[in-house]
Structures are given as C-alpha cells and as structure tokens.
C-alpha cells in the first residue's frame, strides 16, 4: 500500500481483543497500530465493488465528451500542452 498521511483514531477494544493484538504484535515484531491498519485494509478489500460508496459519484458529471473514458490520456495531454503554451 502506498504511504499515506495517517490520522489519529481512538478505538475501544475488549480486553481479550487488546491482549490478543499485543501478543500478535510481539510475535510479528509489528505495532498494534500497524496490525489494526492491516485489518482495516483487509476488511475494506472485502467490500464488493457495487457496495463501494465512491461508485455513487459515477455519472454525476457530464464532460460533454462522449469518448472521455477511451481518450482520457489524449485529452489530458492536450490540456497540459494548452496550459504550457498559455503560460498558466
């Protein structure tokens, strides 16, 4: 996973969960926080794509370009070239 900025989060665990995490972290030579992040990643990977809330933004905007998904690289290159020519 790409390195990203981490944000603090307070979580309350049962004593048995915390004890098990401590033991696992010690065995693996990792931090409890690292194990929790790994667990969250695994949980999120299990979310079926159709249940991903980010899919709700698909189709919200109309670019006016019917072939944008096929030619997005060409359009980006054109936009960058135009910006460079205009000195933006």
JOVENUR-V154316 format. One line per field, one symbol per residue. psi: psi as a letter, one per 30 degrees, with the letter a starting at -180 (. if undefined). burial: 1 if it has 9 or more other C-alpha atoms within 8 Angstrom, else 0. Layout:
psi->???
burial->???
This chain:
psi->kkklkkkkkkkklleeeeeeeeeeeeefhlleeeeeeeeeeeeeffkkeffkfffffkgfkjffjfgefegeeeeeeeeeeeeeefg.
burial->0000000000000000010011001100010100100000000000000001001000000000000100000010000000100000
